[in-house]
Amino acid sequence: SQLELDCMALGKGCVLSKIFSCGKSNFQIRIECISLLDDDFYFFWQMNLLITVPLSSRKMKFIKSKDIPDFD
């Protein structure tokens, strides 16, 4: 993939991530370039589901901009 090629070009220790959506869900894909003693490159892939909505146990408080003190 292009992400693998970019990561390999940046070299050992490089970590790249990308966020994408699939249906109603958002995901983050993360790839890390690892080089072992034999100078071969290995890529460690992770895919995480991103939670982009408030949890039902959390209460949201909306603050009007006029209620925020001006610190300038």
Helices and strands as residue ranges (DSSP letters): H 2-10, E 15-22, E 25-35, E 41-50, G 65-67
